[in-house]
Every structure is written in structure tokens, then in C-alpha cells.
Amino acid sequence: MSCKVPILTYHSIDDSGSVISIDPASFKDQMRFLKDFSFNVISLNEVVMHIRKRQPFVKNSIAITFDDGFKNVFLEAFPVLREYGFRATIFLTTNYCEKLNNWPDQPSFIKAQPLLSWTDIKEMCQSGIQFGAHTHNHPSLTKIPLMDAENEILLSRKIIEDQLQEEVKYFAYPYGDFNTNIVNIVSRSFTGACSTELAIANSKSDPYILERIDIFYIKSGMIFKSLLTPYVSCYLKCRRLLRDLRKRSFEKKLY
Ligand SMILES: [Zn+2]
């Protein structure tokens, strides 16, 4: 048994080399590695259930999430997940389903790409892929009025539930941006929520601020394959520190 459970965050599965992309061949290699080394790929439901019951995880447990709902997740990732019987959760930005990921706050260096259609989403849902809410328009939730933030959160949940006719239990904060008020809104309506706090989640994690590992930081095959070793825990701590320092100096320049 283990108290640790890495929750991986993917965005786009494409060859562009962008900060939110991983190429399809590397994605396949990573999934094959998880299969070959008997990783226990569990759903977010199982992650949160263990945390709430304060139960340790089965050794080598791991969870897979995708943010934004890119069309290429249906084309490139879904066949691999289905082949290996892996569970995963995809967080949708509902106002942009069937459109491009060109929401207002999207940095210009991120290439506009198609997002999932409701037909893709329904097909994946029938195969056991879970869908979560990621707001309606992908805003930074702490930078808009609280009532608008609440509407963004609840509307995205309602639209997915209406489309899929099943309860939406999980939420992911766009840009990992949240504060106490936002977490309070989310905790009234969802079973759990994913942040972008760069760390390995564990049995003491807050179910509404689940730590995740963005695949950007562990793209290298060697690091990915050492995921559950103390070496990677130290590496992630260093990366988190550097990221926080960069964020702080960027904010200083802004204000
Ligand atoms: Zn996002």
C-alpha cells in the first residue's frame, strides 16, 4: 500500500511541441509503460474515496486527467486508453466544445486547435471516460466578480449533465487559479476538484485542491519512468519552487 497517488495532467496530444502538448508517440509510450509495469490506473472517484476514508492507495496507483477537452484526445488518446482499459477524466470548457480553444485569456503562443464535439464526448462517456467541469469560458476565476465565477462553475456543470444525463462530480480550476471563496463554491457542488499545484497527491490531500503533475514537467522518459521514486518527489519540489519564484517576479512586474 502507498499514501501517494500521482494525478497526471495532459492537455493536447499533438506534434506542435507547445508547452501544453505531448506528441502521440510519447503519449503511447507513457501508457505502455504504465501497462507494462502494472500501474493501477484509478479514477478520480477512487482517489477521493480513499482520501475521505483515510485509506492508503494500492501500490503504484495513478490517475489520468486531461484539461480543456481537445479533439485530439478523442483521436489519439482515447484509442490507447480504451486498449489498456485505463480510466481517465476530461475537464471541459463548455462554451468552446465543438469550437477552438481561443478563449479570451489564451496566450498567443498557444496554437488554436479544435475541441471535442458532443458526439465525441458521448462516445467516450459510454466507454467509461469521466467528464468534469472546467468552467464555461475558461476565465481566471479570482479575477472576475464572485457571482460571475459561480455562474461559470455551475453553468459548465449543468451543460455537461444535460448532455450526458449523468452527475458531474469533479471540477478543475482554469490556470489553477482559486481562492477560499472559489473553493467554497466548488465544494458545495462537486465531490472533488483538481488544482495545478505541482506535487504528488496523497492520502492527506484536500479533495478540493488535489495536486497534479503537468506532463510538461515529466516529459522526459527517464523522469516519467521514475514517477514514484524519491528522486522525482525532490525534482517536483525544485520545479515548483522555480515556478512560484517566476510567477512572483512576473506579478511584481504587472503591479
Ligand atoms: Zn484549462
Boltz pocket constraint, residues with backbone or C-beta under 6 A from the ligand:
constraints:
  - pocket:
      binder: B
      contacts: [[A, 67], [A, 68], [A, 134], [A, 138], [A, 173], [A, 174], [A, 175]]
      max_distance: 6.0
